[in-house]
Amino acid sequence: MAELDYKEKFLIEKLFDMPTGYVMDFSNNSFQAFIYDNIKVNIYDDKYFYASGSKANRLRGFFTEEPSYKVGQLLSALLDYWHTKAIARENGFDFERDKNIYTECLKIAKKLKEEKIVDEIEVIKEIENDRDFSLLAKSIRESIDKNEPESALDRLHTYVMKFIRQLCENHKIEIKKEESLNAIFGKYVKFIVANDKIESKMTERILKYSIHVIEAFNDIRNNRSFAHDNQILNYSESVLIFNNVTNSIKFIETIEKTIEQENNIEQIETANWEDLPF
């Protein structure tokens, strides 16, 4: 649900003439086509039915059902439409009269689009001297920036596979090329637990349960992503998967940072010991 307060809703509805039941000068067909062309959504889907089937109520239903970022995208497109009509002096559009409301609505759209759909997307990042990994990370982030997590599920799976494989190689954990993502992740979890990198039983259990979650990710990749000719998973569940995976990567990065710091301290202590004049 988009985060819109009473004032923001009032200004949007005022600018788009929504109290009439209409949305600007759109017909039913042009309204449907405009929204689909801009954000690939069918505004006449049943989930956007709100009070009645009017265009204004459909838009209100969209504001209620969709996250802030997606609402911000559509709002920006509708504002661009309004502005184009207003500067062309189309009937019913008055830029001089409504320019202050238009400016405020632009601020609302910008605010909505600043909300992240994936909290820890920054963990999907390039690795120096690994062009393939860097291109993969860039492609995934671009899909999230476009608010299209569904289209990046297969690439996210590939990213996690490469990420966990690299960790196993760094720690000399033996893995086989044909092993699945959940298998190699299980070996990594076993390694950090055996080496006392986890302090609580609860964290250990969460990580071990994550092995089963990762196993389910294999199925998503194979049967609900663009890896094959599949019916793509819906938006909301794709966002959930992205947030779960990126949060796990974020936690693993803290573990790896701790291991790196411990290794650095050990190297310093070893060097100091060897320098003693015996």
ZAZAKOL-227313 format. One line per field, with one value per residue: x, y, z of N, C-alpha, C in turn. Coordinates in nm, 3 decimals, m for minus. Each point is the difference from the previous one (the first is absolute). Layout:
// ZAZAKOL-227313
n_px: [X|...]
n_py: [Y|...]
n_pz: [Z|...]
ca_px: [X|...]
ca_py: [Y|...]
ca_pz: [Z|...]
c_px: [X|...]
c_py: [Y|...]
c_pz: [Z|...]
//
This chain:
// ZAZAKOL-227313
n_px: [0.085|m0.030|0.108|m0.132|0.028|m0.087|0.095|0.085|m0.089|m0.025|0.129|0.030|m0.099|0.040|0.129|m0.030|m0.070|0.053|m0.036|0.020|0.096|0.045|0.094|0.007|0.054|0.045|m0.010|m0.092|m0.008|m0.002|m0.083|m0.064|m0.003|m0.029|m0.077|m0.054|m0.005|m0.039|m0.085|m0.055|m0.099|m0.088|m0.034|m0.049|0.114|m0.058|0.131|m0.021|m0.096|m0.050|m0.097|0.058|m0.043|m0.023|0.046|m0.066|m0.103|0.018|0.022|m0.109|m0.060|0.057|m0.034|m0.113|0.003|0.055|0.128|0.059|0.104|m0.084|m0.061|0.122|0.026|m0.117|0.015|0.127|m0.043|m0.092|0.096|0.078|m0.100|m0.026|0.130|0.009|m0.112|0.056|0.124|m0.077|m0.038|0.005|m0.122|m0.016|0.108|0.029|0.113|m0.038|m0.121|0.051|0.086|m0.056|m0.121|0.025|0.059|m0.104|m0.076|0.082|m0.008|m0.131|0.001|0.081|m0.076|m0.107|0.065|0.021|m0.121|0.090|m0.006|0.133|m0.010|0.054|m0.059|0.057|m0.044|m0.086|0.127|0.068|0.078|0.101|0.031|m0.131|0.023|m0.005|0.066|0.082|0.000|0.013|0.084|0.061|m0.014|0.033|0.093|0.030|m0.020|0.071|0.092|m0.026|0.017|0.095|m0.025|m0.121|0.046|0.037|m0.103|0.006|0.017|m0.098|m0.061|0.032|m0.041|m0.104|m0.020|0.029|m0.085|m0.085|0.009|0.002|m0.100|m0.057|0.029|m0.046|m0.093|0.031|m0.127|0.011|m0.015|m0.109|0.041|m0.041|0.058|m0.118|m0.073|m0.107|0.059|0.041|m0.122|m0.050|0.092|m0.039|m0.128|0.023|0.070|m0.089|m0.092|0.070|0.018|m0.115|m0.049|m0.080|m0.056|m0.111|m0.072|m0.062|0.112|0.056|m0.110|0.006|0.130|m0.018|m0.098|0.093|0.062|m0.109|0.013|0.132|m0.031|m0.093|0.108|0.056|m0.110|0.011|0.130|m0.024|m0.098|0.056|0.106|0.070|0.043|m0.134|m0.070|m0.005|m0.100|0.025|0.076|m0.101|m0.036|m0.107|m0.017|0.017|m0.072|m0.088|0.013|m0.009|m0.096|m0.053|0.025|m0.036|m0.099|m0.014|0.012|m0.083|m0.069|0.005|m0.024|m0.088|m0.039|0.001|m0.059|m0.074|m0.019|m0.020|m0.073|m0.057|m0.006|m0.041|m0.077|m0.041|m0.008|m0.059|m0.075|m0.020|m0.018|m0.072|m0.058|m0.006|m0.035|m0.045|0.095|m0.040]
n_py: [m0.120|0.092|0.064|0.023|0.122|0.054|0.084|m0.101|m0.079|0.100|0.029|m0.130|m0.020|0.111|m0.030|m0.124|0.092|m0.068|0.109|0.024|m0.085|0.106|m0.022|0.131|m0.014|m0.096|m0.076|m0.093|m0.003|0.135|m0.003|m0.106|0.050|0.120|m0.056|m0.080|0.100|0.061|m0.083|m0.036|0.080|m0.098|0.127|m0.080|m0.034|m0.112|m0.013|0.074|m0.093|0.123|m0.044|0.035|m0.016|0.118|0.083|0.097|m0.082|m0.029|0.130|0.027|m0.097|0.056|0.120|m0.067|m0.058|0.104|m0.040|0.076|m0.081|m0.102|0.046|0.021|m0.119|m0.052|0.050|m0.033|m0.116|m0.008|0.040|m0.084|m0.087|0.030|0.000|m0.110|m0.044|0.033|m0.034|m0.101|0.043|m0.130|m0.019|0.075|0.035|0.050|0.020|0.120|m0.055|m0.109|0.094|0.065|m0.041|0.031|0.109|0.014|m0.031|0.081|0.078|m0.018|0.013|0.102|0.041|m0.029|0.052|0.078|m0.055|m0.070|m0.081|0.016|m0.026|m0.118|0.066|0.085|m0.110|0.026|m0.032|0.084|m0.088|0.063|0.022|0.013|0.008|m0.133|m0.008|0.093|m0.057|m0.115|0.053|0.061|m0.113|m0.065|0.088|m0.008|m0.131|0.008|0.075|m0.092|m0.047|m0.079|m0.029|m0.017|0.102|0.014|m0.080|m0.030|0.130|0.023|m0.105|0.044|0.121|m0.053|m0.073|0.104|0.073|m0.101|m0.028|0.131|0.008|m0.106|0.056|0.114|m0.081|m0.030|0.034|m0.130|0.041|m0.054|0.001|m0.127|0.038|m0.018|0.110|m0.072|m0.087|0.093|0.053|m0.124|m0.021|0.115|m0.025|m0.124|0.064|0.099|m0.099|m0.086|0.117|m0.022|0.020|m0.091|0.101|0.003|m0.084|0.112|0.072|m0.099|m0.002|0.133|m0.009|m0.097|0.075|0.096|m0.110|m0.023|0.125|m0.015|m0.114|0.070|0.076|m0.120|m0.032|0.113|m0.020|m0.127|0.034|0.108|m0.018|0.100|m0.082|m0.021|m0.066|0.087|m0.029|0.129|m0.010|0.017|0.127|m0.016|m0.121|0.061|0.102|m0.088|m0.068|0.111|0.041|m0.120|m0.007|0.126|m0.023|m0.118|0.057|0.094|m0.099|m0.072|0.117|0.010|m0.124|0.025|0.113|m0.068|m0.094|0.097|0.063|m0.116|m0.024|0.126|m0.013|m0.118|0.057|0.105|m0.078|m0.074|0.111|0.049|m0.119|m0.004|0.124|m0.081|0.065|m0.120]
n_pz: [0.000|m0.089|0.044|m0.001|0.045|0.084|0.036|m0.003|0.059|0.083|0.005|0.011|0.085|0.059|m0.017|0.032|0.070|0.100|0.070|m0.128|0.044|m0.066|m0.093|0.020|m0.123|0.081|m0.107|0.012|m0.133|m0.013|0.106|m0.043|m0.124|0.050|0.094|m0.089|m0.087|0.111|0.058|m0.119|0.035|0.017|m0.015|m0.096|0.056|0.040|0.021|m0.112|0.011|0.002|0.079|m0.113|m0.122|0.057|m0.092|0.064|0.012|m0.128|m0.020|0.072|m0.070|m0.107|0.047|0.021|m0.119|m0.061|0.002|0.087|m0.020|m0.008|0.109|0.050|m0.053|0.037|0.122|m0.013|m0.049|0.097|0.081|m0.064|0.005|0.129|0.022|m0.076|0.057|0.118|m0.038|m0.043|0.120|0.029|m0.046|0.110|m0.071|0.120|m0.067|m0.041|m0.015|m0.056|m0.039|0.103|m0.036|m0.126|0.046|0.081|m0.106|m0.065|0.106|m0.006|m0.133|0.017|0.101|m0.071|m0.101|0.105|0.020|0.068|m0.106|m0.010|0.130|m0.029|m0.099|0.087|0.062|m0.098|0.003|m0.076|m0.063|0.056|m0.126|0.018|m0.130|m0.006|0.116|m0.047|m0.120|0.065|0.088|m0.101|m0.068|0.110|0.031|m0.130|0.014|0.112|m0.061|m0.090|0.124|m0.049|0.128|m0.058|m0.073|0.128|0.021|m0.130|m0.025|0.088|m0.050|m0.121|0.041|0.065|m0.109|m0.079|0.075|0.016|m0.130|m0.018|0.087|m0.059|m0.116|0.049|0.048|m0.127|m0.017|0.006|m0.124|m0.054|m0.124|0.009|0.116|0.058|m0.014|0.032|m0.084|m0.085|0.007|m0.004|m0.093|m0.055|0.021|m0.041|m0.094|m0.013|0.005|m0.077|m0.060|0.063|m0.122|0.057|0.064|m0.072|0.072|0.033|m0.003|0.071|0.073|0.007|0.016|0.090|0.051|m0.009|0.038|0.075|0.045|0.006|0.059|0.065|0.017|0.012|0.068|0.070|0.009|0.024|0.088|0.060|m0.080|m0.052|0.095|m0.002|m0.088|0.103|0.081|m0.013|0.108|0.084|m0.009|0.079|m0.051|m0.116|0.047|0.050|m0.112|m0.070|0.082|m0.009|m0.130|m0.024|0.085|m0.060|m0.120|0.044|0.057|m0.112|m0.056|0.101|m0.027|m0.130|0.035|0.086|m0.091|m0.088|0.092|0.030|m0.130|m0.013|0.108|m0.045|m0.120|0.059|0.077|m0.106|m0.070|0.101|0.010|m0.131|0.030|0.099|0.064|m0.039]
ca_px: [m0.085|0.080|m0.006|m0.055|m0.085|m0.122|0.035|0.055|m0.112|m0.085|0.065|m0.001|m0.138|m0.036|0.067|m0.048|m0.145|m0.054|m0.131|m0.105|m0.004|0.091|0.140|0.028|m0.088|0.013|m0.112|0.034|0.101|0.127|0.051|0.058|0.118|0.104|0.062|0.073|0.119|0.099|0.047|m0.037|m0.105|m0.138|m0.072|m0.133|0.010|m0.096|0.055|m0.006|m0.139|m0.013|m0.130|m0.070|0.096|0.041|0.145|0.055|0.005|0.105|0.128|0.006|0.028|0.142|0.075|m0.019|0.054|0.139|0.100|0.027|0.086|m0.079|m0.094|0.079|0.025|m0.121|m0.030|0.091|m0.048|m0.124|0.038|0.057|m0.115|m0.069|0.084|m0.003|m0.131|m0.013|0.078|m0.064|m0.124|m0.116|m0.117|m0.004|0.135|0.042|0.129|0.016|m0.087|0.030|0.143|0.046|m0.043|0.085|0.133|m0.011|m0.019|0.132|0.073|m0.060|0.047|0.142|0.008|m0.046|0.099|0.121|m0.014|0.062|m0.077|0.092|0.072|0.145|0.040|0.141|0.091|0.019|0.099|0.107|0.125|0.113|0.068|m0.091|m0.093|m0.128|m0.069|m0.038|m0.111|m0.114|m0.047|m0.056|m0.126|m0.099|m0.036|m0.079|m0.137|m0.062|m0.023|m0.118|m0.111|m0.032|0.073|m0.036|0.084|0.139|0.013|0.099|0.133|0.029|0.042|0.137|0.087|0.019|0.083|0.139|0.041|0.027|0.114|0.122|0.027|0.052|0.137|0.083|0.023|0.047|m0.108|m0.007|m0.131|0.003|m0.060|m0.139|m0.080|m0.103|0.022|m0.025|0.105|0.122|m0.032|0.003|0.141|0.051|m0.060|0.067|0.134|0.002|m0.046|0.109|0.110|m0.048|m0.025|m0.138|m0.006|m0.125|m0.068|m0.108|0.061|0.038|m0.121|m0.047|0.087|m0.027|m0.130|0.021|0.040|m0.125|m0.050|0.081|m0.042|m0.122|0.042|0.033|m0.126|m0.043|0.087|m0.025|m0.140|m0.079|0.082|0.034|0.103|m0.063|m0.129|m0.086|m0.089|0.086|m0.055|m0.061|0.083|0.015|0.085|0.135|0.057|0.028|0.120|0.115|0.034|0.053|0.134|0.096|0.025|0.092|0.133|0.047|0.048|0.122|0.109|0.050|0.079|0.125|0.081|0.054|0.106|0.113|0.064|0.069|0.118|0.098|0.059|0.085|0.120|0.082|0.058|0.101|0.115|0.067|0.064|0.118|0.100|0.067|0.142|0.042]
ca_py: [0.120|0.122|0.089|0.130|0.057|0.063|0.115|m0.048|m0.055|0.112|0.073|m0.086|m0.010|0.132|0.024|m0.095|0.012|m0.131|0.001|m0.021|m0.141|m0.015|0.036|0.093|m0.018|m0.137|m0.093|m0.128|m0.069|0.073|m0.010|m0.134|m0.008|0.088|m0.060|m0.120|0.041|0.061|m0.085|m0.140|m0.042|0.011|0.072|m0.060|m0.124|0.001|0.045|0.146|0.044|0.074|0.068|m0.013|m0.024|0.124|0.014|0.057|m0.105|m0.095|0.059|m0.008|m0.140|m0.020|0.063|m0.082|m0.135|m0.007|0.066|0.141|0.020|m0.024|0.112|0.115|m0.013|0.035|0.141|0.078|m0.009|0.078|0.142|0.036|0.010|0.124|0.114|0.010|0.054|0.137|0.096|0.005|0.073|m0.085|0.035|m0.058|0.000|0.140|m0.004|0.116|m0.015|m0.119|m0.032|m0.027|m0.136|m0.087|m0.004|m0.080|m0.139|m0.048|m0.033|m0.123|m0.111|m0.021|m0.063|m0.138|m0.078|m0.016|m0.117|m0.119|m0.124|m0.099|0.079|m0.017|m0.026|0.040|m0.115|m0.054|0.096|m0.047|m0.047|0.046|m0.100|m0.108|0.071|m0.070|0.024|0.142|0.020|m0.066|0.085|0.122|m0.035|m0.023|0.128|0.075|m0.053|0.050|0.143|0.009|m0.063|m0.124|m0.110|m0.127|m0.026|m0.021|m0.114|m0.096|0.061|0.001|m0.137|m0.015|0.083|m0.066|m0.118|0.045|0.059|m0.106|m0.077|0.076|m0.011|m0.135|m0.003|0.081|m0.074|m0.134|m0.097|m0.081|m0.005|m0.056|0.089|m0.035|0.013|0.103|0.116|m0.030|m0.090|0.074|0.090|m0.085|m0.020|0.126|0.014|m0.098|0.053|0.111|m0.052|m0.081|0.089|0.088|0.136|0.031|0.004|m0.048|m0.114|0.050|0.038|m0.124|m0.063|0.082|m0.030|m0.136|0.004|0.070|m0.100|m0.046|0.113|0.003|m0.115|0.044|0.098|m0.078|m0.025|0.128|0.028|m0.093|m0.012|0.124|0.114|0.002|m0.100|m0.085|0.052|m0.022|0.104|0.070|0.021|0.132|0.110|0.004|m0.111|0.027|0.096|m0.076|m0.082|0.090|0.051|m0.112|m0.035|0.108|0.006|m0.110|0.041|0.106|m0.064|m0.076|0.098|0.036|m0.115|0.001|0.111|m0.045|m0.098|0.075|0.074|m0.098|m0.045|0.110|0.005|m0.119|0.022|0.100|m0.064|m0.096|0.078|0.056|m0.111|m0.041|0.106|0.003|m0.037|m0.121]
ca_pz: [0.000|m0.009|0.115|m0.039|0.104|m0.049|m0.083|m0.127|m0.078|m0.042|m0.110|m0.119|m0.049|m0.052|m0.128|m0.101|m0.011|0.039|0.066|m0.101|m0.037|m0.114|0.020|m0.111|m0.116|m0.047|m0.016|0.062|m0.080|0.001|0.137|0.011|m0.087|0.053|0.118|m0.041|m0.074|0.089|0.110|m0.028|0.093|m0.048|0.105|0.015|0.077|0.111|0.128|0.008|0.013|0.126|0.015|m0.128|m0.108|m0.065|m0.018|0.123|0.103|m0.040|0.038|0.146|0.031|m0.029|0.110|0.119|m0.017|m0.045|0.087|m0.028|m0.118|m0.121|m0.009|m0.043|m0.144|m0.074|0.025|m0.085|m0.137|m0.009|0.009|m0.129|m0.089|0.035|m0.038|m0.146|m0.036|0.052|m0.080|m0.132|0.024|m0.027|0.079|0.133|0.058|0.017|0.069|0.087|0.116|0.082|0.001|0.136|0.033|m0.082|0.062|0.122|m0.040|m0.042|0.123|0.053|m0.085|0.029|0.132|m0.012|m0.075|0.079|0.087|m0.058|0.010|0.057|0.100|m0.001|m0.139|m0.017|0.015|m0.135|m0.047|m0.087|0.059|m0.080|m0.085|m0.041|m0.088|m0.006|0.127|0.004|m0.093|0.061|0.109|m0.060|m0.064|0.106|0.061|m0.097|0.004|0.123|m0.022|m0.087|0.074|m0.070|0.065|m0.061|m0.117|0.040|0.093|m0.049|0.018|0.144|0.033|m0.053|0.084|0.129|m0.027|m0.017|0.127|0.098|m0.051|0.028|0.144|0.027|m0.052|0.089|0.125|m0.038|0.022|m0.121|m0.066|m0.135|m0.099|m0.025|0.120|m0.003|0.085|0.141|0.046|0.031|0.111|0.119|0.037|0.056|0.134|0.085|0.025|0.095|0.129|0.055|0.039|0.107|m0.048|0.038|0.145|0.059|m0.060|m0.085|m0.128|m0.066|m0.052|m0.113|m0.114|m0.047|m0.067|m0.128|m0.099|m0.060|m0.079|m0.121|m0.082|m0.069|m0.101|m0.120|m0.071|m0.057|m0.114|m0.110|m0.042|0.010|m0.041|m0.142|m0.032|m0.100|m0.046|0.116|0.051|0.095|0.134|0.017|0.049|0.146|0.045|m0.049|0.095|0.122|m0.025|m0.009|0.133|0.078|m0.049|0.023|0.145|0.032|m0.049|0.090|0.122|m0.033|m0.013|0.134|0.044|m0.075|0.049|0.128|m0.030|m0.057|0.109|0.084|m0.075|0.000|0.134|0.014|m0.081|0.070|0.119|m0.048|m0.048|0.116|0.069|m0.078|0.005|0.130|m0.015|0.074]
c_px: [0.088|m0.020|m0.044|m0.087|m0.119|0.031|0.049|m0.109|m0.088|0.060|m0.002|m0.140|m0.046|0.060|m0.057|m0.152|m0.072|m0.133|m0.117|m0.020|0.091|0.145|0.041|m0.095|0.009|m0.137|0.039|0.115|0.135|0.065|0.071|0.130|0.115|0.073|0.080|0.129|0.110|0.052|m0.042|m0.099|m0.135|m0.085|m0.140|0.006|m0.093|0.056|m0.002|m0.143|m0.018|m0.131|m0.086|0.107|0.047|0.152|0.065|0.012|0.101|0.137|0.017|0.032|0.146|0.086|m0.006|0.076|0.151|0.095|0.032|0.079|m0.082|m0.103|0.073|0.031|m0.121|m0.035|0.088|m0.048|m0.127|0.028|0.062|m0.111|m0.073|0.078|m0.002|m0.132|m0.011|0.077|m0.052|m0.136|m0.123|m0.115|0.000|0.134|0.051|0.128|0.015|m0.084|0.049|0.149|0.052|m0.039|0.086|0.139|m0.002|m0.015|0.131|0.083|m0.053|0.051|0.146|0.017|m0.037|0.105|0.129|m0.007|0.058|m0.093|0.086|0.095|0.152|0.054|0.147|0.096|0.021|0.095|0.107|0.120|0.113|0.066|m0.087|m0.112|m0.138|m0.083|m0.051|m0.118|m0.129|m0.061|m0.067|m0.137|m0.111|m0.045|m0.084|m0.146|m0.074|m0.030|m0.124|m0.125|m0.049|0.074|m0.028|0.098|0.143|0.020|0.105|0.142|0.038|0.048|0.144|0.099|0.031|0.088|0.147|0.056|0.039|0.117|0.132|0.038|0.060|0.144|0.095|0.038|0.043|m0.101|m0.019|m0.143|0.018|m0.080|m0.150|m0.090|m0.096|0.034|m0.020|0.107|0.127|m0.025|0.002|0.142|0.059|m0.053|0.068|0.139|m0.002|m0.049|0.113|0.115|m0.044|m0.018|m0.142|m0.011|m0.125|m0.057|m0.109|0.054|0.039|m0.122|m0.056|0.082|m0.026|m0.135|0.012|0.046|m0.123|m0.062|0.075|m0.037|m0.127|0.031|0.040|m0.126|m0.052|0.080|m0.038|m0.141|m0.082|0.083|0.028|0.115|m0.051|m0.131|m0.106|m0.105|0.073|m0.073|m0.053|0.095|0.027|0.090|0.143|0.073|0.039|0.128|0.125|0.043|0.058|0.143|0.101|0.028|0.097|0.142|0.060|0.056|0.130|0.119|0.054|0.083|0.137|0.092|0.065|0.115|0.124|0.076|0.078|0.127|0.109|0.070|0.097|0.131|0.094|0.070|0.108|0.125|0.079|0.077|0.128|0.110|0.072|0.144|0.040|0.128]
c_py: [0.125|0.088|0.139|0.053|0.074|0.116|m0.045|m0.058|0.112|0.071|m0.081|m0.005|0.132|0.023|m0.087|m0.002|m0.129|0.004|m0.020|m0.147|m0.030|0.017|0.080|m0.025|m0.141|m0.064|m0.130|m0.068|0.071|m0.004|m0.134|m0.009|0.084|m0.065|m0.125|0.037|0.051|m0.094|m0.146|m0.057|0.017|0.061|m0.056|m0.142|0.012|0.058|0.151|0.052|0.064|0.078|m0.008|m0.016|0.126|0.007|0.057|m0.106|m0.108|0.053|m0.001|m0.143|m0.034|0.057|m0.087|m0.133|m0.005|0.074|0.141|0.021|m0.012|0.111|0.125|m0.003|0.043|0.147|0.090|0.001|0.083|0.150|0.050|0.019|0.132|0.121|0.020|0.062|0.147|0.101|0.010|0.070|m0.081|0.038|m0.073|m0.005|0.144|0.004|0.115|m0.013|m0.108|m0.033|m0.030|m0.141|m0.101|m0.016|m0.085|m0.148|m0.062|m0.042|m0.131|m0.122|m0.032|m0.072|m0.148|m0.088|m0.021|m0.119|m0.122|m0.119|m0.113|0.076|m0.006|m0.024|0.036|m0.118|m0.071|0.095|m0.067|m0.048|0.039|m0.119|m0.121|0.064|m0.065|0.027|0.143|0.029|m0.060|0.087|0.126|m0.027|m0.021|0.132|0.086|m0.048|0.050|0.149|0.024|m0.059|m0.127|m0.119|m0.136|m0.038|m0.036|m0.120|m0.099|0.053|0.010|m0.137|m0.022|0.079|m0.069|m0.124|0.039|0.052|m0.109|m0.087|0.069|m0.007|m0.135|m0.013|0.077|m0.076|m0.145|m0.109|m0.077|m0.006|m0.057|0.089|m0.025|0.019|0.119|0.115|m0.032|m0.093|0.077|0.101|m0.076|m0.024|0.126|0.021|m0.094|0.050|0.109|m0.044|m0.078|0.086|0.109|0.146|0.047|m0.009|m0.064|m0.119|0.047|0.037|m0.124|m0.067|0.077|m0.031|m0.139|m0.009|0.068|m0.095|m0.052|0.110|0.008|m0.116|0.035|0.102|m0.071|m0.023|0.127|0.031|m0.086|0.009|0.129|0.123|m0.008|m0.094|m0.095|0.065|m0.030|0.108|0.069|0.024|0.142|0.099|m0.009|m0.110|0.018|0.098|m0.070|m0.083|0.088|0.048|m0.110|m0.031|0.109|0.019|m0.110|0.034|0.106|m0.060|m0.076|0.095|0.042|m0.114|0.002|0.113|m0.035|m0.098|0.070|0.075|m0.094|m0.049|0.106|0.011|m0.116|0.017|0.099|m0.062|m0.100|0.073|0.057|m0.108|m0.042|0.104|0.007|m0.053|m0.120|m0.053]
c_pz: [0.000|0.123|m0.045|0.113|m0.063|m0.095|m0.137|m0.089|m0.055|m0.121|m0.130|m0.061|m0.060|m0.138|m0.111|m0.014|0.040|0.075|m0.096|m0.033|m0.118|0.046|m0.123|m0.116|m0.057|m0.022|0.070|m0.073|0.005|0.138|0.019|m0.079|0.055|0.117|m0.039|m0.072|0.092|0.108|m0.014|0.102|m0.067|0.110|0.020|0.057|0.122|0.129|0.016|0.007|0.136|m0.002|m0.126|m0.107|m0.071|m0.012|0.126|0.110|m0.035|0.042|0.152|0.045|m0.024|0.112|0.126|m0.009|m0.025|0.094|m0.049|m0.129|m0.128|m0.020|m0.046|m0.148|m0.081|0.017|m0.086|m0.145|m0.020|0.008|m0.129|m0.104|0.025|m0.049|m0.151|m0.047|0.041|m0.084|m0.142|0.008|m0.041|0.095|0.134|0.070|0.003|0.083|0.098|0.126|0.095|0.014|0.141|0.045|m0.077|0.062|0.126|m0.034|m0.051|0.122|0.060|m0.078|0.030|0.132|m0.008|m0.069|0.076|0.095|m0.070|0.012|0.056|0.092|m0.015|m0.142|m0.023|0.015|m0.134|m0.071|m0.085|0.081|m0.094|m0.072|m0.034|m0.082|m0.003|0.125|0.006|m0.092|0.057|0.110|m0.053|m0.061|0.104|0.061|m0.094|m0.002|0.124|m0.013|m0.087|0.066|m0.071|0.062|m0.064|m0.112|0.036|0.091|m0.045|0.018|0.146|0.044|m0.046|0.085|0.133|m0.015|m0.010|0.133|0.101|m0.045|0.030|0.147|0.033|m0.048|0.092|0.128|m0.024|0.040|m0.131|m0.054|m0.139|m0.095|m0.015|0.123|m0.009|0.094|0.148|0.058|0.038|0.112|0.132|0.049|0.062|0.141|0.098|0.039|0.106|0.138|0.068|0.050|0.097|m0.042|0.032|0.152|0.059|m0.076|m0.096|m0.138|m0.078|m0.064|m0.119|m0.125|m0.056|m0.070|m0.136|m0.109|m0.074|m0.087|m0.132|m0.093|m0.079|m0.108|m0.129|m0.085|m0.065|m0.125|m0.120|m0.057|0.004|m0.035|m0.149|m0.035|m0.108|m0.043|0.105|0.016|0.115|0.132|0.015|0.069|0.151|0.052|m0.049|0.091|0.129|m0.016|m0.005|0.139|0.088|m0.040|0.032|0.149|0.044|m0.044|0.092|0.128|m0.026|m0.014|0.136|0.057|m0.067|0.046|0.133|m0.020|m0.052|0.109|0.091|m0.068|m0.001|0.135|0.019|m0.077|0.067|0.120|m0.039|m0.045|0.118|0.077|m0.072|0.004|0.134|m0.012|0.088|m0.062]
//
